[in-house]
Amino acid sequence: MSKIQRKDYDYLFKLVLVGDSGVGKSCLLLRFADDTFSTSYISTIGVDFRFKTLSVDNTIVKLQIWDTAGQERFRTITSAYYRGADAIMVVFDKTNRESFDHVKEWLDEINRFSEGSVRLLLGNKFDRQDSIQVSEDMGKRFAESHGMKYLETSALSSHQVHDAFLLATKDLIGKKSKNVTKGKRLDELKNKKKSKCC
């Protein structure tokens, strides 16, 4: 009889990166997963994914990170990956106002396919300060009005890339802990009712 293998992590979370083509989703994933950066990255066709394991406050978390294509022609494929996503990061390019204006459309699409996921807004290409079209204040105000957290990142310099994934992971652990506590309380209440009536 084969031995039951012990999981090498406490939680497995599915995290999805969405946003317009060219905003740097693949570069963010590459920077976070492998701590590398490439200037010759080609557009993602459909979807790509990586695994990354983190240790957060003595909790081992395995992240399954999906990098989706931003082009319109892949929307029917990529929207399927929102289902069951624990966290979704919406990425825009700080040097491209149009990519920021499209964030609302991405959120509308996410809301159609995903419920209860943790959401983060990332303003990428922070390193290109001479070409900025979307200020930090604009990003923060938009995120706050949609109940999201906002971070500015740079896949090139690695500015706040790890922080963004860590923030999402901590929020997910907190959410799981609340659900476990809530479940225990419900069980306790059921047991109390049973003991009273019997």
N, C-alpha and C positions, 0 to 999 in steps of 0.2 A: 504494500500500500504506500502510495507516495505521500511524503510529508507536506503539510500545509505550509506554504511559504508565508513568512511574516512580511507585511508591507513595510517598505523602507521610508514611509512618510505617514504623517498624521492626517493630512488633508490633501485631496487632489482638486484643483480648481481649473475651470476652463475660462480662459481670458481671450477676448477677441479685439483685434485692432481694426478700426474702420476709419474711413476718411477718403478724400479725393486722391486721385492718382498723383504721385510725385511729391506728396507732403512729407515723406520720409518714414513711413510705417515699417518697411522692410529693414531700413537702416537702424531704426530704434530697436527692432527685434534682434538684429545682428549684434548691435552694441551691448544689449542686455544679456543675451544668451552666450556670446563668444568674446565679448569685449573687443570687437574689431569694427572697422569702418571701411567701406569701399566706395570710391567715387564712380565706379563703373557698374552700378547696380541696375539691372533691367527691371521693367515693370513686372509685378507679380501677375501670373496668369492663373486666374481662379483663386486658389488658396495655398498657403504654405504654413507649416507649423513647426514649432520647436518645444522641447521640454526643458524646464529649468527648475532645479530644486533649491529652496531657500530655507534657512533656519531663522525663525522669527520668535524671539522670546521663548526659547526652548521648545518650539513647535516646528516640526519639519513639514514643509509645504512643497508639494510638487505642482508646478504650473504647466498647463498645456496651453501654449500661446499660439493663437491662430492669426496669421497675417492675411488679410483679405485684399483682393484687387479693388482698386478704386474706380475703374472704368465702368461706365453705364452698362456695357454689354455683359458684364459678369454679375450684375445685381441679383439675378434670379438664383445664381449659385451661392453667392456670398450671404444672402439673406437667410439661407437655411442654417448657417453657422451661428446665427444669433440665438437660435433655440437652445436652451440648456446652458447658455453662457452665464457664468457666475459674475463676471465683470466684463465691461466693454469700455475700451479707451477710444474716444473720438479724437482723431489727430487732424490738426490743420497746420498750414505753413504760415508762419508769422510774416513772411515776405510776400505773401500772396493773399490779398484781401478776399478774392473770390472763394478761396478754399475755406475761409472763415465764414463767409456768407452762406456756404452750403452746409454748415454744421447743423442748422435747424432741420434741413431735409434729412440728414443722416439720423438725427434723433427721432424724427417722425417715423422713419423706416424701422428703427430699432424698437420703438414703442409698439409697432404692429406685430413684431415677432418675439419680443423678449419682455418678460415681466419680472420685476424684483431684482434685476441685476444691479451690481454696483457700477456706477458710471463716473468716468474721469474725462476731463477735457484737457488735451495737451497741445500747447502752442509750440511747435517744433521749429528748428533752425534759429534758435536764440542767438547763436554765434554770429549771425549776419546782421549786426546792429546797424550797419549803414544802409540796409535795404528794408528795414522794418515797416510794415504797413498796418499791423495790428498791435496796438499797445497792450501792455500787461493789464492795465485797468479795464480795457475793452473785454479782454478774455475773462478776467475775474468777474466782471458784472454779468456777462452772458452766462457763465457757469453758475453763479449764485442764483440767477433768475430761473435756472432749470434744475436746481437742487444737486448740482455737481461740484466736485472739487476741481481746482485748476492748477496746473503746473506748466512752467516753461522749460522746454528741453532742447538739447542739441545732441543729435546722434554723432556729429563730427567731434565735438569736444567732450562728449559724455555728460555734459551738464544736466543734472537732475534726472537722468535716465533711470538709474537704479532706484532713486527716490520715488519715482512715479510707480514702478512696479511694486515696490515695498509698501507704498501707501495703499494701493489696491489690495494687496495681500493682507495687510493689517485690518482693513475694513471688512474683508471677507472672513477672517478669523473671528473678529468681533461679532459679526452677523451670525456665524455658526454657533458661537458660545451663547448668544442670546436665545437662539432657537432651541439649543439643548436645555438651557435653564427653564425656558418657557414650557418645554415638553415635560421636564421633571415636575414642575409646579402643577401642571394639568393632571399628571399621574397621581400626585399627592392628594389633590382635590377629589379625584375619582375614588381613591382608596378611603378617604375620610367619609365620603358619602356612603360607600359600601358598608363601612364599619358602623355607621349610624343606623342605617336601615335594616341591618341584619342582626 
